[in-house]
Amino acid sequence: MNEQQIKDELQSILDTIVPGASLDELEPDDEIMETLDIDSFDFLRVIQKLEERLKVSIPESDYPRLETLGALLNYLTVRV
């Protein structure tokens, strides 16, 4: 799965959890929660949905490493 496919999945997930949130608002170094104005519970739901859809395990200890769009995409690209 390439980066664009992961972004498409992420946007689809955001559409259901945080309607109106758009990845177009994010630069690679932007913090996802801050820029999209989502709380930690919604971010957790996004991560859980990514795990389900991409069939990848993301340990809770890795969550802090996934705060930016670029970090999240890099993390997932090498695991799916």
N, CA, C and O of each residue as an XYZ file, in Angstrom:
320
protein
N       0.853     -1.172      0.000
C       0.000      0.000      0.000
C       0.897      1.232      0.000
O       1.849      1.313      0.776
N       0.592      2.187     -0.869
C       1.428      3.374     -0.940
C       0.861      4.507     -0.073
O      -0.222      4.393      0.501
N       1.614      5.583      0.003
C       1.251      6.712      0.861
C      -0.109      7.302      0.491
O      -0.896      7.634      1.378
N      -0.392      7.435     -0.785
C      -1.674      8.015     -1.196
C      -2.851      7.131     -0.785
O      -3.899      7.629     -0.375
N      -2.669      5.823     -0.898
C      -3.729      4.906     -0.482
C      -3.974      5.002      1.028
O      -5.116      4.937      1.483
N      -2.910      5.154      1.784
C      -3.048      5.319      3.235
C      -3.754      6.634      3.538
O      -4.628      6.683      4.403
N      -3.382      7.699      2.832
C      -4.053      8.991      3.031
C      -5.536      8.895      2.698
O      -6.367      9.478      3.394
N      -5.868      8.173      1.652
C      -7.275      7.998      1.280
C      -8.047      7.280      2.385
O      -9.162      7.673      2.727
N      -7.452      6.233      2.938
C      -8.082      5.510      4.049
C      -8.228      6.421      5.260
O      -9.275      6.443      5.906
N      -7.187      7.163      5.559
C      -7.219      8.085      6.693
C      -8.309      9.132      6.518
O      -9.035      9.435      7.465
N      -8.429      9.686      5.317
C      -9.471     10.687      5.075
C     -10.860     10.065      5.225
O     -11.763     10.689      5.781
N     -11.026      8.862      4.741
C     -12.304      8.168      4.873
C     -12.664      7.970      6.350
O     -13.815      8.152      6.745
N     -11.689      7.604      7.143
C     -11.903      7.430      8.581
C     -12.239      8.761      9.234
O     -13.162      8.846     10.045
N     -11.496      9.792      8.883
C     -11.778     11.122      9.443
C     -13.193     11.569      9.100
O     -13.864     12.187      9.926
N     -13.647     11.264      7.897
C     -14.994     11.657      7.480
C     -16.067     11.088      8.400
O     -17.103     11.719      8.609
N     -15.827      9.897      8.951
C     -16.824      9.283      9.823
C     -16.679      9.719     11.277
O     -17.674      9.811     11.996
N     -15.463      9.985     11.712
C     -15.223     10.321     13.117
C     -15.241     11.825     13.358
O     -15.757     12.293     14.373
N     -14.680     12.568     12.430
C     -14.576     14.022     12.573
C     -15.058     14.669     11.275
O     -14.247     15.154     10.487
N     -16.372     14.678     11.050
C     -16.885     15.249      9.796
C     -16.367     16.682      9.581
O     -16.356     17.508     10.494
N     -15.952     16.931      8.366
C     -15.440     18.257      8.023
C     -13.933     18.378      8.131
O     -13.353     19.333      7.615
N     -13.281     17.418      8.799
C     -11.823     17.446      8.904
C     -11.231     17.000      7.579
O     -11.690     16.029      6.978
N     -10.212     17.714      7.131
C      -9.610     17.395      5.843
C      -8.097     17.322      5.943
O      -7.454     18.180      6.547
N      -7.547     16.287      5.343
C      -6.093     16.160      5.311
C      -5.454     17.279      4.491
O      -4.261     17.547      4.627
N      -6.242     17.926      3.646
C      -5.722     19.042      2.852
C      -5.250     20.187      3.741
O      -4.461     21.027      3.309
N      -5.734     20.220      4.987
C      -5.350     21.266      5.939
C      -3.981     20.999      6.560
O      -3.404     21.881      7.197
N      -3.464     19.794      6.377
C      -2.246     19.380      7.070
C      -1.015     19.387      6.180
O      -1.041     18.908      5.046
N       0.058     19.936      6.717
C       1.393     19.793      6.146
C       2.022     18.591      6.855
O       1.560     18.223      7.935
N       3.039     17.980      6.298
C       3.624     16.790      6.917
C       4.044     16.975      8.383
O       3.944     16.032      9.168
N       4.508     18.160      8.762
C       4.979     18.385     10.131
C       3.906     18.937     11.067
O       4.188     19.197     12.237
N       2.691     19.119     10.575
C       1.606     19.605     11.426
C       1.113     18.505     12.354
O       0.996     17.345     11.958
N       0.825     18.886     13.595
C       0.258     17.927     14.531
C      -1.207     17.700     14.170
O      -1.979     18.648     14.031
N      -1.570     16.454     14.024
C      -2.912     16.087     13.564
C      -3.984     16.600     14.511
O      -4.929     17.258     14.076
N      -3.850     16.310     15.797
C      -4.886     16.690     16.758
C      -5.059     18.202     16.830
O      -6.182     18.705     16.856
N      -3.961     18.909     16.860
C      -4.016     20.363     16.988
C      -4.590     21.014     15.729
O      -5.488     21.852     15.818
N      -4.085     20.639     14.576
C      -4.493     21.275     13.333
C      -5.950     20.970     12.981
O      -6.677     21.843     12.507
N      -6.370     19.723     13.216
C      -7.741     19.346     12.888
C      -8.698     19.558     14.064
O      -9.895     19.295     13.951
N      -8.164     20.034     15.191
C      -8.958     20.326     16.383
C      -9.751     19.103     16.839
O     -10.965     19.165     17.030
N      -9.032     17.983     17.009
C      -9.674     16.779     17.521
C      -9.054     16.418     18.873
O      -7.887     16.708     19.136
N      -9.849     15.789     19.709
C      -9.342     15.427     21.028
C      -8.664     14.061     20.996
O      -8.673     13.368     19.978
N      -8.083     13.694     22.119
C      -7.321     12.446     22.175
C      -8.211     11.219     21.977
O      -7.757     10.213     21.433
N      -9.465     11.290     22.407
C     -10.379     10.166     22.204
C     -10.642      9.946     20.717
O     -10.615      8.809     20.247
N     -10.895     11.017     19.977
C     -11.111     10.887     18.533
C      -9.849     10.403     17.830
O      -9.926      9.609     16.893
N      -8.687     10.877     18.276
C      -7.430     10.417     17.684
C      -7.262      8.921     17.920
O      -6.833      8.196     17.023
N      -7.595      8.458     19.113
C      -7.526      7.033     19.418
C      -8.457      6.237     18.504
O      -8.083      5.169     18.019
N      -9.646      6.742     18.273
C     -10.597      6.074     17.380
C     -10.043      6.012     15.953
O     -10.205      5.002     15.268
N      -9.397      7.078     15.511
C      -8.780      7.094     14.178
C      -7.712      6.006     14.087
O      -7.665      5.261     13.108
N      -6.860      5.914     15.099
C      -5.803      4.900     15.104
C      -6.405      3.501     15.086
O      -5.932      2.633     14.352
N      -7.435      3.275     15.881
C      -8.076      1.964     15.922
C      -8.683      1.599     14.570
O      -8.573      0.453     14.134
N      -9.315      2.547     13.912
C      -9.889      2.293     12.585
C      -8.794      2.010     11.562
O      -8.957      1.152     10.693
N      -7.687      2.726     11.664
C      -6.568      2.456     10.762
C      -6.068      1.024     10.954
O      -5.776      0.328      9.981
N      -5.972      0.588     12.206
C      -5.545     -0.782     12.478
C      -6.488     -1.786     11.815
O      -6.045     -2.755     11.199
N      -7.784     -1.546     11.949
C      -8.780     -2.450     11.369
C      -8.702     -2.477      9.850
O      -8.625     -3.546      9.245
N      -8.723     -1.313      9.245
C      -8.780     -1.234      7.780
C      -7.494     -1.663      7.102
O      -7.514     -2.296      6.046
N      -6.365     -1.310      7.724
C      -5.077     -1.620      7.104
C      -4.509     -2.944      7.592
O      -3.468     -3.396      7.116
N      -5.199     -3.561      8.543
C      -4.768     -4.844      9.100
C      -3.328     -4.770      9.612
O      -2.468     -5.578      9.262
N      -3.112     -3.766     10.454
C      -1.799     -3.544     11.053
C      -1.995     -3.324     12.556
O      -3.006     -2.775     12.994
N      -1.015     -3.761     13.321
C      -1.061     -3.542     14.762
C      -0.216     -2.325     15.108
O       0.944     -2.217     14.711
N      -0.823     -1.413     15.857
C      -0.105     -0.221     16.294
C      -0.097     -0.242     17.825
O      -1.117      0.046     18.451
N       1.037     -0.578     18.427
C       1.101     -0.624     19.883
C       0.856      0.763     20.491
O       1.266      1.784     19.938
N       0.188      0.768     21.622
C      -0.114      2.031     22.298
C       1.155      2.829     22.588
O       1.127      4.059     22.603
N       2.245      2.141     22.813
C       3.508      2.825     23.094
C       4.001      3.634     21.889
O       4.834      4.526     22.048
N       3.495      3.333     20.688
C       3.895      4.071     19.487
C       3.022      5.296     19.225
O       3.394      6.137     18.406
N       1.898      5.423     19.880
C       0.981      6.539     19.619
C       1.659      7.907     19.660
O       1.408      8.728     18.778
N       2.516      8.184     20.660
C       3.157      9.509     20.689
C       4.007      9.802     19.458
O       4.227     10.966     19.123
N       4.484      8.767     18.783
C       5.305      8.948     17.578
C       4.463      9.314     16.360
O       5.013      9.658     15.314
N       3.143      9.245     16.480
C       2.252      9.412     15.335
C       1.499     10.735     15.360
O       0.411     10.838     14.794
N       2.057     11.731     15.998
C       1.356     12.996     16.189
C       1.246     13.846     14.931
O       0.327     14.658     14.816
N       2.170     13.674     13.982
C       2.122     14.478     12.766
C       1.697     13.611     11.589
O       1.828     12.388     11.621
N       1.190     14.260     10.557
C       0.768     13.523      9.368
C       1.948     12.773      8.757
O       1.823     11.601      8.403
N       3.078     13.436      8.633
C       4.254     12.807      8.046
C       4.710     11.594      8.836
O       5.041     10.562      8.253
N       4.732     11.708     10.153
C       5.160     10.601     11.005
C       4.190      9.427     10.883
O       4.611      8.272     10.818
N       2.911      9.724     10.854
C       1.903      8.674     10.734
C       2.030      7.951      9.398
O       1.995      6.722      9.348
N       2.176      8.704      8.326
C       2.306      8.101      7.000
C       3.578      7.272      6.885
O       3.556      6.167      6.343
N       4.685      7.803      7.394
C       5.949      7.055      7.368
C       5.835      5.758      8.163
O       6.297      4.706      7.722
N       5.228      5.842      9.312
C       5.056      4.678     10.180
C       4.243      3.600      9.472
O       4.624      2.430      9.459
N       3.123      4.003      8.886
C       2.231      3.031      8.255
C       2.772      2.494      6.936
O       2.562      1.324      6.616
N       3.457      3.318      6.174
C       3.961      2.905      4.868
C       4.896      1.707      4.972
O       4.890      0.843      4.096
N       5.686      1.644      6.014
C       6.623      0.524      6.144
C       5.991     -0.697      6.802
O       6.616     -1.755      6.864
N       4.752     -0.565      7.296
C       4.106     -1.674      8.003
C       2.955     -2.328      7.246
O       2.509     -3.412      7.621
N       2.480     -1.699      6.210
C       1.352     -2.294      5.456
C       1.803     -2.733      4.076
O       1.000     -3.252      3.300
